């Protein structure tokens, strides 16, 4: 530890500046400005190098946080990058998109603001890319075994990179025309610019991973045929089956699923020609759902020029500080003001939509909403509390409910009651040699969990093919990964 009193000398938590709201609403570039290296070093100095670093427990990847904090503090940025990449295949993704449960578990957070772990992580990997330190690592030998990975999101990419480096011949199948899964089409550019994905794809291709975009497994090739062709198959298709709402007016023109809306804008940013794109320009927008997807819709609507945006959440407003029933080092559920919320819009809580209202042309003109209450343990609209909200565009960001109907369960009956794919503690399904990684097995979750499961699944596949493995796994056991 470079300075054992660093956390006492530097108490202020500093984050990089955000571009001014009026400026950033004019484009789709990332919101944060580049962090000053001196600020990053000061923040790394606050790390206490705890005897028991609870940040390890908070991070599903088991990132070696105190080690690379110390290296950043001492200006040894290349060594810091090596330590970071030892446990995380894609820190440029997690550094931007992860909600940082490691910071909630930071020991310093008991009495001060926690260390800016996420900032330091992103700074390390951005510096590594800028200096050409991130290079392909092709295997020294080939095993002769073949693996098919279905899905090119973070879980699929992590599994593919690990298995390629272990010497297997890996082919990644993606039904979309471009690679990256939800990273490509589900995350707005202002949170993750797509050049970062392209950089990783090029690295992985140089290592030997093969990519097959525009191939829809279950349609173009059956799941059974794929399993017969390859020595092992990893299903990393995500949990993309969107939740819906069954109320009067659901089929009105102007009521859309959030992912349909977000995907179209990302395709537009990629200079694709779209016909009848869903747009918030000049419209009164209402978003149902107060999670990350809803916030992404909010930021997108602002950039499209919405007249107004209102977010309705069925739950109560969360507390601003850690509640007593969520003590450290638990990652608490707190009220969050994202960068999209900074940009405008209204937020309403305990709001339940009863009906979508129509104009004479069959287009949505508004919503009838009621306050909610808990009766006999169940949430329901409160009688007599109804009110109307005007709306020309309604976006449903209600969450996800498992894998889509074209998944492998359509041929192999692998789906559980929750809609996810059933697997054992080694991530293997009832079909020998077929494994499941990421959201397809655990349900919609965090990007850091997707990468962790991709790595752990790769180790399980390698052991299945070779009888043993030297691939590193997540610090959390696979049994824990299935339970959490």
N, C-alpha and C positions, 0 to 999 in steps of 0.2 A: 504494500500500500504506500503510494507516494507521499501522502500527507495525512497522517492519522487524525489530524484536527481539522481536516478540510470541511467537514459538515458543520463544524462550529464556526468557522471563519466565513463560509459562504452559505447564507441561509435563504437567499432569494432564489426562487425557481424561475428560470428564464426560458422562454420559448421563442422561436423565430417569428418575426413580424408577419402578419397576414397582409396581403395586398388590399388596399382600400376597397370597400364594397362597391362604390360606383365604377371603379376601374375593372374589378374582376368580373362584374356582371356583363361586361362588354365582350368577354371571350370565354373560352373553355379551358384555359390553362390552369395549372395547379395554383392553389390559393396561397400557400406559404412561400415566402421568399427564402432564398438560400441562407442557411444558418451561418453566422460568423464562427469560424473555427475556434476563436478564443472563448466565445460564449460556450461552445460545446465542451471545451476543456475545463472551463470553470464548473460546468454542471457535472462533468464526470468526477471532478474532485470531491463533490458532495457525497459520493458513494462511500459507505462506512466499511466496506469489505468485511461484512458481518461474519462471525464465526459460523453461524447457520444462516446462509443467505435464503431467506424465504422467497425472494424473487424467483429462484429456481422452481419452487413449488407452484408459484403463480403462473409460470410460463409452461404451457403444454410441451414446448420444444426442449425445455431444460437449457435454455441459452445460458452461456457462461458469463453472465452479466458482470459480476465484480471483476472478472479477469479483463474483459475488454474495456471496462470503465477505467481501470488502472492504466492500461496501455494507452488509451486516449489521453489521459491526464499527463502521461510522460511523453506525448508526442510520437508514439510508436504506432502510427496509423496502419501501416501494412500488417504488422503483427496482430493488431486489433481486428482487422478484416479477416485474417486467417482463423482467429478464435471464434468470430461470429459465424463464419461460413462452416465451421465444424459441426454446428448443430442446426443451422437454418439454411435451406437451399436458396431461399428467395427473400432475404431481409429487406430488399427495396420494396416488396409488396407489404410485408407486415409492418415495416416502419411507417408506412403511409395509411394502412387500412386497419390494423389491429387496434382494438380498444385498450390494449395494454393492461391486462390483468396483473402483470408483473409489478406495475407501479402501485396497485392496490395492496400488494403483498410486501412492498418495500419497508424494511424495518425503520428507516428514517421517517416514514409516513406516520409513525405512532405519535411523534411530537412535532414534526415539521411537515412541510410539503414534500412529497416523495421525490426521489431522483427522476430526472427527465429521461428515463430509459429509452422510450420510443424515439425521442429526438436524437439521442446519441447513436442508436442503432441505424437510423436512416442516414445520419451524417457519415458513419463509418463506411457503409456500402456505397453511398454516392461518391465519396472520396476514392474508394477502390475502383469504381468504374471509370472515374475521371482520369485516374493515373494508369489505367490499363492493367490493373492487378487481377482482375477477374478473367481468367483464362480457361479454355476448355481442358477437361481432364479425362481424356479417352482411356479406356481400360488397357492394361498391359497385355491381356490375353482374352480370348473369347471362349466361352463355355460350350458353344454350339446349341444352347437352349434358346427358345423363342418365347417372348411374352407379348401379349396384346393388352394394351391399356385403352379403355373406352372412356373418353372425356379428357379434355386438355385444360381443366381448371387447376387450381393449386394442388389438390390431392393427386390428380393424375400426373401432373408435371413433376412433382416431388418423387413419386414412385418411379416414374420413367427415368429420371436422372440417376437415382440410386441404383436401379437395376442395370442401366447401361454401364455405369462405372464398375459394376460387379462383373461385367463381361458378357451379359446376356444380350441377345439381339432383340431390341424393343421397338415396337410399332405403336404409335399413339393414334387412335381414331377419334375424329371430331366431326360431328354432324354439320356444324356451321362452316361457312366458307373461310373463316379465319380462326386462328388458334387462340386459346386463352380462356374459353368458357365464360363464366360470369365476370372474370377479370376484364375480358375484352368487351362484352356487350351489356353486362349488368351494372358495372361500376362507372359512374360518369367520369369524363376526362378531367374534370376539375379536382377529382380526388386521386386519379391514377392516369397519367398520360400513357398512351399505348406503346410508345417507343420503348418503355421499360420492358414490356412483354416481348417485343421484337428482339431486344438485346438477348434475353434469356433463350428464346427459341433458336437464335443463331448459335449461341454457345452450345446448346444441347445437340443441335445438328452436327456441329464440329466434333462432338464427343461420340457421335454414332447413332443417336436416337433418330428413328424414322417417323415422319408425321404424315398422316393421311386425312386431310381436311375434306369436308363435303361428303363424308361417308356416314350414313345413318345406320348403325348396328340395330338389328331388329326389323329393318325395312330393306336396306340394300343388301345386307348380309344377315342371315339369321344368327341368333346367339349360339345356337347349337353348332352351326357350321364354324363359327369363330372359335369355339372351344375345341373343336376337332382339329383345326388348323394349327393351333399354338399349344406349346407345352403348358402354359398358364395364362390366365386372363384376369385382369384387374378391372373391376367395375368402379369407375369414378365419375359417374354421370350427374352427381349432385342430387338435390332434393328440390326439383323445380316445379312440382305440381302446386300451383298457387291456390290458396284458400279463397273461397268465394263467399258471397252473401246472398241468401235467398229471401229477398223482400220484394214487394211490388215495385215495378219500374226497373228491375235489374237489367232488362234487355233494351232499355232506351238508348238511342244514339247519344254518344258522349260519355258513356260509362265504360271505363276500360280497366283492365288489369295493369298494375304499375309496371311490371316487367315488359309488357308490350310497348309501353310508352318509353321506357328508358332505353330499350334495345334500339328503337327507331332513331332516337337522337344520337346514340353512339354510331350507328350506321351513317347517319347524316354527317357527323364529324369526320368519318372516314371517307367522305366525298362520294358516297353511294347516292344514286338517284332513287328517291322514294316517291311513290304515288300516294296521295292522301295521308301524309304523315300526321299523326296525332300531335297537335300543337296547342300550347297554352297562350299563344300570342293574342292579346286583347281579350282574354277570357277570365271569367271568375272561376277559379279552380278550388275544388275541395278534395282533400286527400284523406282517405280513411286509413288510419294506422299511424302510430307515433314512433315506429322503429326506424332503423337505418334506411330501409327502402323508402319509407315515407319522406325522410330527410333528403334522400337523393332526388326524389320527385320534386321536392320543394326547391332545391337549388336549380334543378333543370327548368322548372316553370319560371323562376325569376329570370334566367338567362334567355328564355324564349319571349319574354315580354308580357307576362301575365298581368291582367288588370288588378287582381287580388288573389291571395292564396290563403286558405284556411285549412288547418290540420285538425282532424277530430280523432281523439284517442278514447277508447272505451274505459281505460283504467284511470285511476286517480293520479294526480300530479305527484311525482316521486319527491322524496325529501332532498334538501340541498346538501346535507351533511350525513355522514355515516350513521345509520340508526343502530340502536343498542342490540337489536337481534341479528345484526350483520357485523360482528366485531372483526378487527384486524386479525388475520390476514385475508379474510373473505373478500372477494370482489363485490362491493356493495352495489345495489341498484339505486342509482341517484338520478336526480333531474339533470338532464344534459342539454346544453345549448351548443348545438353543432355550428359549424361555419355557415351552413345553409340557414339555420334559424337566425343567425346574426344579420342576414340579408333582408329580413322582413317576413311578413306573414303573421297570421293569428294562430294561436294554439288553444284548443278547447279540450277539456278533460271530462271524464265521466259522461261521455256523450255516446248515445246509441242511435244509429240511423234506423228509422222505422220504414221510410218509403222514399223512393226517388220520384220527384214530381215532373210531369211532362207538359210541354207546350203543345199546341194543336198539330205540329208537324212531327210529333213523336220524338222530339229531342229533349234531353234533360234540361230543366229550367231551375231545379233546386232540390233540396232535401228536407224531409220532415224528421226532426231529431228530438230525442228526449233525454233528459238526465237519467242516470242509472242509479240503482241501489242494490244492496245485497239482501236477499230474502231467502231464508232457509239455506244459506250457503251458496245460492245461485244469483248471478247478476241478471237483472231485468230492468226494463225501462220504468221510470218512476211516473206513476199516473199523474196527469195534470201538469206535466213539466214540458210538454211539447213546444217546439218552436221551429221556424223555417229558416233555411239558409239558401240564398240564391247561388246558383251554380250553372255554368255552361259546360264544364268539364269536370268529371269525377274520376279519381284514380284510386283503385283498390290496392292498398299496400298492407294486406291483412296477414301476411306470413305465408308459410309453405307447409304442405302436408304430405311430404314423402316423394318418392320417385315417380316419374311419369309412367303412363300405362304401357309405353313401348319398351320398358326396361326388361331385364332378363327374367323377371318374375312372370312375364307374359308367356314364356316358354317353359320355365323351370319351377314355377310356384315358389318363389323365394321371398315374397313380400310378407312382412309381419302385420299385425293388426294396426300399427301406427303408419303403415305405408312405406316404411323403410325396408331395406333388404336384410334378411336374417343372415347372421354370420356367427362364428364361434370366437373364442378368445384369441385365435390366431388370424382373425379377419377372413377366414375361409367359410364359404357357403357349404350347403349340403352337396353341391356338385364338386367333386375333387378337382383341385387345380383352378377353381374359380374363386376369386377373392373380391372383397368390397372395401373401398377406402373412402374416407371423407363423409360428406353429407348424405350420400346414398345409403350409408349404414347407420349413421348417428342422428340423422335429421339435420335441418338447417342450423348451422353453427358458425363459429368464427373461422377466419382464414388461417389463423395460427393452428387451430385444431386440424384443419384440412391438410396442412403441410406435415404436421406431426403424424397424422394417420397415414399419409402417403409414404413417409419414411418407414414407419413401423410395418406397414403392409409390405413394402419392398423387402424388408428383412425376412418377413414370414414367407414370401414367395421364394426368395433365394434359398432359404432353408428347405422348403418343399422340393426345389429343383436339385439342390446340391447335397442335401443331408445335413448341412451346417451353414452358418453365415458369419461373415465378419462385418456386415453392414451395421452401422450404429442405429440404435432405436431411440425413440423419445425417452426422456428421463422417467416419464410416467409409464407404468406397465400397460400392456395391451388390455389387461383385465380392467384396470382403472379407466382406460380410454373408452371402454364399452359401457361403463356404468355412469360416467359423468356427462 
